[in-house]
Amino acid sequence: MHSNLITDHYFFGEVKSSPRDRKITKITIHHMAGIMSGLDCAKYHYSSVDASANYYIGNNGDICIGVAEERRAWTSSNRDNDMAAITIEVSNSTSGPSWEISAAAYKSLITLCADICRRYSINPHYDGTPSGTLTVHQLFAATECPGPYLMSLIKSGKVEKDIKAALGQDKGKSGADAGGNLYHVQVGAFKNIENAEKLKKELQLKGYDAIIKS
C-alpha cells in the first residue's frame, strides 16, 4: 500500500523492515542531512546505512516510496514508534547547521502528511512527547534530526496548522469570503529579481501562495 502522490519508487521489500503489529496512528518526520532526490535518498538508505523509511521527499519535491506502508521501517531508533508511524525522510536544501529544506519539499511534505492523515483518520498534533500523532527522531535518540529548520516549523505549530489546512480543517483556508470573493494582497515591488524570489520563498514557507508578476 502507498500514497497516490508518489512520483518514484525504490521498494525495499522485506529488507530493513518488518510486518507491523499495530494500527498506524502517527507520522514521524526526519531529514536526510543531505541534498538529493527522493530516489537517491532511498537508494542511499538501501545500500549504505542500516536504516529505511516509508517515504523519501527530494529537494525538488519528488516523493519516492521505499518501505510499503503496511511494513514498519527502521527510521526512528524506536521500535514502538516505527510500528505505529509512517516515517518520512526529507532532503535538505542547505547543509548544517540550519539544514533548511526547499519550498517544494515542504509543500510535498504537507501534502503527503495530509494524505496519510486522511486515509488513516489521524488528527495531526505535535506535543513534544512520543505520544503525539506527529513525532520526530530526536524524541527517541540523541540526534538533532529533523534539523533546526524543520524542528522550528514543527515546534511552532506551523506544520500541524498547514496539514490541517490541507485537510480542510482550518476555517477560511481558501481565503474566500462568504460570497466566494477572493482578495489579493501585494506585499512588495522590487527592481532586483533575486530580492523578489527571496520574498516569494519566504512567503511560501509560511504557507502562502505567492507569485511574481512583472
C-alpha angles and dihedrals in degrees: 000000000000145000119279087227094077118119096185141013139210103174115208093196106192093338115117091351141082138200114280117249097195145035121285106252106152149033125228119203122207137169126226097222086227142075112247146113122281090251092052090049090055093045091051093053092045097051109021113035139034093252143090141178138201094237138018122199117201129217090259093051098261115149121217125184118220112163115030114247093245089062130070114243125212099242117113106045087244125094096200093052095046092048090059100033138076102220125215127194115200125200117233126233095206134029127243150341092037099024094199124190128218125257089245092053091047092050091051091047092054093044092049093046091050091050091051092046091050095050096045098035092242119164102212113231134153114201100161094254134097088250095068121104088233112054137169135212095249090066088069107031143026095267138114091225125162084035131237096283098052091036091058091052091049096045092047090057093243095120092049092046093048093049090051090048089052088051090051094245095123114082116236093015091146092059090233125132125227091279093053094252120146122214120203124208123204112210104180151357123212139185089204117069091206091061091048091051091049093054091044090055092048092052093047091051088055091055100260125131106239133182135176119231127183 
